[in-house]
Amino acid sequence: MTKTKFKLFAFGSLFLTVIFSQMACKPTDLSKENMIPKPVSVVATGGKFDLTDQTDIYIQDESAELKQIGQYLADKLNPSTGLGLEVKPTTDAPAPGNIYLSLSGSDSELGDEGYQLTITDKLISLSANKPAGLFHGIQTIRQLLPAQVEMTSKQKGPWEIATGTIRDYPTYGYRGSMLDVARHFFGVDDLKNLIDQMAYYKMNVMHLHLSDDQGWRIEIKSWPNLTAHGGKTEVGGGEGGFYTQEQYSDIVKYAQDRFITIIPEIDMPGHTNAASASYPELNGNGKTADLYTGTEVGFSTLATKKEVTYKFIDDVIRELAALTPGEYLHIGGDESHATKIEDYIPFMNRVQDMVVAHGKKVLAWDEIALATVKPNTVVQYWAKAENAIKGVAQGAKVLMSPAKNAYLDMQYDSTSTYGLHWAAYIEVDKGYNWDPANLVPEIKKENITGIEAPLWSETVGERKEAEYLIFPRLLGYAEIGWTPAELRNWDDYKIRLANHGERMKAMNINFYPSKLVQWDVKKEK
């Protein structure tokens, strides 16, 4: 080779080296990643971390709880990446190329659910005060990877994460959704699927509406006919169903492992036809009730002046309290049109005392504020602001579920396949563009325990039908509950939401493709 040709070869090699080096080191911007809920603070450093077949998940010491969280992350990443990440204990920060989960317990700003995620080109380090914070943090790690990481079959990488630091913690301690399993019954697997979807967006409460006129869905051993008879139908005359106590306990544990609390609801004194049909002595009008498969409300009531009614309620609360590790039991209280107000007030007062006697706190729909709200009772605002205001005046906290803003069973518009519209049409922007602390002037942020988005099931009886109404609005409600109001705006959110289209598709979620969002969903070949 001549000297001239060698120089040209050397120059060409150097040129290619520089080009490939520039390609390999293309700057990233962590602050532009499409995370939902939006984090409190993101500082980008422009590099990237590569997940490889040498990457493992290291946990601080031999903590069983951290091992469970680390394994959850590994189980979510391994099917799609094929990297075989393993969970390993360590007493020191691990070698470069790995993920490290640790508890500090000393960062007061992060609270019980916050986390700090520090990503360099050498290490992903996730720290929190409590295990719940670590669990929320690993959802962020998942969202920083390409959408195909959520697939259950092996996908092509690379698996890169932008570098920088995220500090994040929730605005409200209660961030929930409700599923009505009474009007249409949903099985254990359906509930577990929804629990995983909620956890992905850092929600922490699932409220189960377990009884209504159309069906009784939880086994009560001391009153077995509630499920044997009252659980065997649903809206439209379907076969219904119920959860055994063992199945309910399994759901509760599954949710606990994902830092989600189950709150069971037994609605009373109205919405009680399934109970009255099972045990006629509970019926307010003294007649034997037929099972009901329609959708009208307000026609049923328990016999509020019979002692057998209170024996029944005490047994139900006792058994449910023993099965439910969370703080709250929900006692309904809404739409009791067949119950006279002079009967409703002493009834709700007495039932609150029963809940407290069994070691739980009371949650109830906003009508409970017509009675005497006992200490630690939470009023769930759904219909009448004046009721919630009365609750605040009595010292109660308010759970915000205004039907016109937060009901998942409301149609998106007049062409929606499923849902109702008695409260409003709730398009994706309307579901997102409200602030719980500014909705009712008399209800301040300090009065609010959190937000819940309920799905009533009159029009949906299958998982995919329910998902159509739940998604993508649930993502917005998750962000309202987590992200400070000053960091939220629709124009920014709809871009991040668009990028979650492909992610929801990878997770096999049947979401409503709102025309207000330019969805980033890859076409199937």
C-alpha positions in Angstrom: 0.0 0.0 0.0 1.4 3.4 -0.9 1.8 6.1 1.7 -1.0 8.2 0.0 -3.4 5.3 0.0 -2.5 4.5 3.6 -3.3 8.1 4.6 -6.6 8.0 2.8 -7.4 4.6 4.5 -6.5 5.9 7.9 -8.5 9.0 7.3 -11.5 7.0 6.2 -11.2 4.7 9.2 -11.0 7.7 11.5 -14.0 9.2 9.8 -16.1 6.1 10.1 -15.0 5.7 13.8 -16.2 9.3 14.5 -19.5 8.7 12.7 -20.2 5.4 14.5 -19.1 7.0 17.8 -21.5 9.9 17.2 -24.3 7.5 16.4 -23.6 5.4 19.5 -23.5 8.5 21.7 -26.5 10.3 20.3 -27.7 12.6 23.1 -30.9 11.7 25.0 -33.3 13.9 27.0 -34.9 12.2 30.0 -37.2 15.2 30.4 -38.8 14.5 27.0 -39.8 10.9 27.9 -43.5 10.2 28.0 -44.1 9.2 31.6 -47.6 9.0 33.1 -48.2 10.3 35.7 -45.8 13.1 35.0 -43.0 13.1 37.7 -42.4 16.0 40.1 -38.9 16.6 39.0 -36.7 15.4 36.0 -33.1 16.4 35.4 -31.6 15.0 32.2 -27.9 14.4 31.6 -27.9 13.4 27.9 -26.5 9.9 28.1 -28.0 6.4 28.1 -27.9 3.2 30.0 -28.0 -0.1 28.2 -29.8 -3.2 29.5 -27.8 -6.2 28.3 -27.5 -9.9 29.0 -25.0 -9.0 31.7 -27.6 -6.8 33.6 -29.1 -8.0 36.9 -31.3 -6.5 39.6 -29.5 -6.0 42.9 -31.4 -5.4 46.1 -30.2 -4.0 49.4 -29.4 -6.8 51.9 -31.6 -9.9 52.1 -35.0 -8.1 52.3 -37.9 -10.3 51.3 -40.0 -7.3 50.4 -37.3 -5.9 48.2 -36.7 -9.3 46.6 -40.4 -9.5 45.7 -40.3 -6.0 44.1 -37.1 -6.8 42.2 -38.7 -10.1 41.0 -41.8 -8.2 39.9 -39.5 -6.0 37.7 -37.6 -9.0 36.4 -40.8 -10.8 35.5 -42.1 -7.8 33.6 -38.8 -7.3 31.6 -37.5 -10.8 30.9 -40.3 -12.1 28.5 -39.8 -9.3 26.0 -36.1 -8.6 26.4 -34.9 -12.2 26.8 -32.1 -10.9 29.0 -32.6 -13.2 31.9 -32.3 -10.6 34.6 -31.9 -12.1 38.0 -32.5 -10.7 41.5 -29.5 -10.7 43.8 -28.8 -9.4 47.3 -25.9 -7.1 48.0 -24.5 -5.0 50.9 -22.8 -2.5 48.5 -23.7 -0.7 45.3 -23.3 -3.2 42.5 -20.9 -3.2 39.6 -21.6 -1.1 36.5 -24.3 -2.3 34.1 -26.8 -3.3 36.7 -30.0 -2.0 38.5 -29.9 -1.3 42.2 -32.9 -1.1 44.5 -32.4 0.3 48.1 -34.3 1.8 51.0 -32.9 5.0 52.6 -35.7 6.0 55.0 -34.3 9.4 55.4 -35.7 11.6 52.6 -38.8 13.3 54.2 -39.8 14.9 50.9 -40.4 11.6 49.3 -42.8 10.3 52.0 -44.1 6.8 52.0 -44.7 6.5 48.2 -42.1 8.6 46.6 -38.8 7.6 45.0 -35.6 8.9 43.5 -34.4 7.3 40.3 -30.8 8.1 39.3 -29.7 6.8 35.9 -26.1 7.0 34.7 -24.4 5.2 31.8 -23.1 2.7 34.3 -26.0 2.1 36.8 -29.7 2.5 37.5 -30.1 3.3 41.1 -33.6 3.4 42.6 -34.1 4.5 46.2 -37.1 5.2 48.5 -38.1 5.5 52.1 -40.6 2.6 51.9 -41.1 -0.4 49.6 -44.2 1.3 48.0 -41.9 4.0 46.7 -39.6 1.4 45.1 -42.6 -0.3 43.5 -43.8 3.0 42.0 -40.3 3.7 40.8 -40.0 0.4 38.9 -43.1 1.4 36.9 -41.2 4.5 35.8 -38.3 2.3 34.8 -40.7 0.2 32.7 -42.1 3.4 31.0 -38.6 4.6 30.1 -38.0 1.5 28.0 -39.4 1.1 24.5 -43.1 0.2 24.5 -42.5 -3.3 23.2 -40.9 -4.2 26.6 -44.5 -4.8 27.7 -45.0 -7.6 25.2 -45.1 -11.2 26.5 -42.9 -12.6 23.7 -39.3 -11.8 22.9 -38.8 -8.6 21.0 -35.8 -7.0 19.3 -33.9 -4.4 21.4 -31.9 -2.3 22.0 -33.1 -1.7 25.5 -31.8 1.8 26.3 -32.8 4.3 29.0 -32.0 8.0 29.0 -29.8 9.2 31.9 -30.6 11.7 34.5 -32.4 12.0 37.9 -36.1 11.7 38.7 -37.5 12.7 42.1 -41.2 11.9 42.4 -44.0 11.6 45.0 -47.8 11.8 44.9 -50.0 14.8 45.5 -52.8 12.7 47.1 -52.5 9.5 49.2 -55.7 7.9 47.7 -55.6 7.3 44.0 -58.2 4.8 43.1 -60.7 3.3 40.8 -64.0 1.4 41.5 -65.4 -1.5 39.6 -69.0 -2.4 39.9 -69.1 -6.2 40.0 -72.7 -6.3 41.2 -74.6 -5.2 38.0 -72.3 -7.4 35.9 -70.0 -9.9 37.5 -66.3 -9.9 36.7 -64.1 -12.9 37.5 -60.9 -13.1 39.6 -58.6 -12.9 36.5 -60.4 -9.8 35.3 -59.8 -8.1 38.6 -56.1 -9.1 38.7 -55.7 -7.8 35.2 -57.1 -4.4 36.2 -55.0 -4.3 39.3 -51.8 -4.7 37.2 -53.0 -2.0 34.9 -53.7 0.4 37.8 -50.3 -0.4 39.4 -48.6 0.5 36.1 -49.9 4.1 36.5 -49.2 4.3 40.3 -52.8 4.0 41.5 -53.1 2.5 45.0 -56.8 1.7 45.7 -59.3 -0.6 44.1 -62.9 -0.1 45.4 -65.1 -3.1 44.7 -68.9 -2.5 44.6 -69.9 -6.0 45.9 -73.6 -5.7 46.3 -76.6 -4.1 44.6 -80.1 -4.8 43.5 -78.9 -7.1 40.7 -76.5 -9.3 42.6 -74.6 -10.1 45.8 -71.0 -11.0 45.0 -69.1 -11.9 48.2 -69.6 -15.1 50.3 -70.8 -14.4 53.8 -70.7 -17.7 55.6 -73.2 -16.8 58.3 -75.8 -15.8 55.6 -75.1 -18.3 52.8 -78.2 -17.6 50.7 -76.8 -14.2 49.8 -74.7 -15.8 47.2 -76.6 -19.1 46.7 -79.6 -17.1 45.6 -78.7 -13.4 45.4 -75.6 -14.0 43.4 -77.0 -16.0 40.6 -78.1 -13.3 38.2 -77.0 -9.9 36.8 -78.3 -7.1 34.5 -79.9 -8.6 31.5 -80.5 -11.9 33.2 -77.0 -13.4 32.9 -75.8 -16.1 35.3 -74.0 -13.7 37.7 -71.5 -15.1 40.1 -69.7 -14.4 43.3 -66.3 -14.6 45.0 -65.7 -17.2 47.7 -63.9 -15.8 50.7 -60.8 -17.7 49.6 -61.0 -16.0 46.2 -61.5 -12.6 47.8 -58.5 -13.1 50.0 -56.5 -14.1 46.9 -57.5 -10.8 45.2 -56.6 -8.8 48.3 -53.2 -10.5 48.5 -52.6 -10.0 44.8 -53.4 -6.3 45.2 -51.2 -6.0 48.3 -48.2 -7.3 46.5 -48.7 -4.4 44.0 -49.2 -1.9 46.9 -52.9 -1.5 46.1 -55.5 -1.6 48.9 -58.9 -3.3 48.3 -61.9 -1.5 49.7 -65.1 -3.6 49.7 -68.5 -1.9 49.5 -71.8 -3.3 50.8 -74.3 -0.7 49.7 -77.1 0.1 52.2 -79.9 0.8 53.1 -80.9 1.1 49.4 -79.5 -0.9 46.5 -80.4 -4.0 48.5 -82.8 -6.1 46.4 -80.4 -9.0 46.1 -80.1 -9.2 49.9 -83.8 -8.9 50.4 -84.6 -11.5 47.8 -82.2 -13.9 49.6 -83.6 -13.1 53.1 -87.1 -11.6 52.9 -87.0 -10.7 56.6 -84.6 -7.9 55.6 -87.0 -6.3 53.1 -88.4 -2.9 54.1 -91.8 -3.5 52.6 -92.3 -6.9 54.2 -92.8 -8.7 50.9 -90.7 -11.4 49.3 -88.6 -9.7 46.6 -87.9 -11.2 43.2 -84.4 -11.2 41.8 -83.9 -8.1 39.7 -82.1 -7.8 36.3 -83.0 -4.2 35.3 -81.1 -1.0 35.8 -83.5 1.3 37.7 -82.4 2.6 41.1 -83.9 3.8 44.4 -86.7 1.2 44.8 -85.2 -1.0 47.5 -84.5 -0.6 51.2 -83.6 -2.6 54.2 -86.0 -2.8 57.1 -84.3 -0.1 59.1 -86.4 -0.7 62.3 -85.9 -4.5 62.6 -83.2 -5.8 64.8 -82.6 -8.7 62.4 -81.4 -6.1 59.9 -78.7 -5.0 62.3 -77.7 -8.6 63.1 -77.3 -9.2 59.4 -75.2 -6.0 58.9 -73.0 -6.8 61.9 -72.3 -10.3 60.6 -71.5 -9.0 57.1 -69.2 -6.3 58.5 -67.5 -8.8 60.9 -66.7 -11.3 58.1 -65.6 -8.6 55.6 -63.4 -6.8 58.2 -61.7 -10.1 59.0 -60.9 -10.6 55.3 -59.8 -7.0 54.6 -56.5 -5.7 55.9 -57.1 -2.2 54.6 -58.4 0.6 56.8 -61.7 1.2 55.2 -65.1 -0.5 54.6 -67.5 1.2 52.3 -71.2 1.2 53.4 -72.8 2.9 50.4 -75.6 5.1 51.5 -76.5 6.5 48.1 -79.8 6.8 46.3 -81.9 5.4 49.2 -85.1 6.9 47.8 -87.3 4.3 49.4 -85.9 5.0 52.9 -87.4 7.9 54.7 -84.9 10.5 55.9 -86.0 10.0 59.5 -85.1 6.3 59.2 -82.0 6.9 57.1 -80.2 9.1 59.6 -80.3 6.7 62.6 -79.6 3.8 60.4 -76.4 5.3 59.0 -75.3 6.4 62.4 -75.7 2.9 63.8 -73.9 1.2 60.9 -71.0 3.6 61.2 -70.6 2.5 64.8 -70.6 -1.1 63.7 -67.8 -0.5 61.3 -65.7 1.2 64.0 -66.5 -1.6 66.4 -64.9 -4.1 64.0 -61.7 -2.0 63.8 -62.3 -0.2 60.4 -63.0 3.3 59.2 -66.1 4.3 57.2 -66.3 5.3 53.6 -69.7 6.2 52.1 -71.3 8.1 49.3 -71.9 11.8 49.9 -75.5 11.3 51.2 -74.0 10.1 54.5 -73.3 13.7 55.4 -77.1 14.0 55.9 -76.5 11.8 59.0 -73.9 12.4 61.8 -70.5 11.8 60.2 -68.4 9.9 62.8 -64.7 10.7 63.3 -62.4 9.3 60.5 -65.4 8.8 58.2 -64.6 9.7 54.5 -67.4 11.2 52.4 -67.2 10.2 48.7 -68.4 13.2 46.6 -70.2 11.9 43.6 -73.4 13.9 43.1 -74.2 16.8 45.4 -71.5 19.2 46.4 -73.7 20.5 49.3 -73.5 17.0 50.8 -69.7 16.9 50.6 -69.6 20.4 52.1 -71.7 19.2 55.0 -69.2 16.4 55.5 -66.3 18.9 55.6 -68.3 21.0 58.1 -68.5 17.9 60.3 -64.7 17.4 60.1 -64.7 14.7 57.4 -62.3 14.2 54.6 -63.6 14.1 51.1 -62.9 11.5 48.3 -63.4 13.2 45.0 -65.4 11.2 42.4 -67.7 13.9 40.8 -69.8 12.0 38.3 -69.6 14.8 35.7 -65.8 14.6 35.7 -64.7 11.2 37.0 -67.3 8.5 36.2 -65.8 6.0 33.9 -69.2 4.7 32.8 -70.0 8.0 31.2 -69.9 7.9 27.4 -67.1 9.8 25.6 -69.7 11.3 23.2 -73.0 10.4 21.6 -71.4 7.8 19.4 -69.7 5.8 22.2 -70.3 2.0 22.0 -70.8 1.6 25.7 -71.7 3.8 28.7 -74.4 6.2 29.8 -74.6 10.0 29.8 -77.0 11.0 32.6 -74.2 13.0 34.3 -72.2 14.1 31.2 -70.3 13.1 28.2 -66.7 12.8 29.3 -64.2 13.0 26.5 -60.5 12.4 27.4 -59.8 16.1 27.7 -62.7 16.7 30.0 -61.7 13.8 32.2 -58.2 15.3 32.5 -58.9 19.0 32.8 -60.1 19.5 36.3 -58.4 20.0 39.7 -60.0 18.3 42.8 -58.8 21.2 45.0 -60.5 23.9 42.8 -63.7 22.1 41.7 -65.8 23.2 44.7 -64.7 26.4 46.5 -65.7 25.2 49.9 -63.7 21.9 49.5 -60.0 22.8 49.8 -57.0 20.6 49.1 -56.5 20.0 52.9 -60.0 18.5 53.0 -59.4 16.0 50.2 -58.0 12.5 50.8 -57.7 11.8 47.1 -59.5 10.9 43.8 -61.4 7.8 42.6 -62.8 7.0 39.2 -65.7 4.6 39.4 -66.9 2.3 36.6 -70.6 1.3 37.0 -71.3 -1.7 34.9 -74.9 -1.4 33.6 -73.6 -1.5 30.0 -70.5 -3.6 30.2 -70.1 -7.3 31.2 -66.8 -8.3 29.6 -63.2 -7.3 30.3 -62.7 -5.7 26.8 -66.0 -3.8 27.1 -64.9 -2.4 30.5 -61.5 -1.5 29.2 -63.1 0.6 26.4 -64.6 2.9 29.1 -61.7 2.7 31.5 -58.9 3.5 29.1 -57.4 5.9 28.3 -59.3 8.0 30.8 -57.8 6.1 33.8 -54.3 7.4 32.9 -55.6 11.0 33.3 -57.2 10.3 36.7 -53.9 8.6 37.8 -52.1 11.8 36.9 -54.6 14.0 38.6 -54.0 12.0 41.8 -50.2 11.9 41.5 -48.9 15.0 39.7 -49.0 18.6 41.2 -51.7 20.6 39.5 -49.2 23.3 38.4 -47.3 20.6 36.3 -50.4 19.4 34.5 -51.7 20.8 31.2 -53.7 19.1 28.4 -51.4 20.1 25.5 -48.4 18.4 27.2 -50.5 15.5 28.5 -52.1 14.6 25.1 -48.6 14.1 23.6 -47.5 11.8 26.4 -50.9 10.0 26.2 -50.4 9.5 22.4 -47.1 7.7 23.0 -48.9 5.4 25.5 -51.1 4.2 22.7 -48.4 1.8 21.5 -47.7 0.9 25.1 -51.4 0.1 25.9 -51.5 -1.9 22.7 -48.5 -3.9 23.8 -50.3 -4.6 27.1 -53.4 -5.8 25.1 -55.6 -3.1 26.5 -58.7 -2.3 24.5 -58.6 1.5 24.8 -60.9 4.1 23.1 -58.9 5.9 20.4 -60.1 9.4 21.0 -59.9 11.7 18.0 -58.5 14.4 20.3 -55.2 12.5 20.5 -52.8 11.7 17.6 -52.1 8.2 18.7 -48.6 6.8 18.2 -49.6 3.2 17.5 -47.5 1.2 15.0 -49.4 -0.5 12.2 -49.3 -4.2 12.2 -47.6 -5.7 9.2 
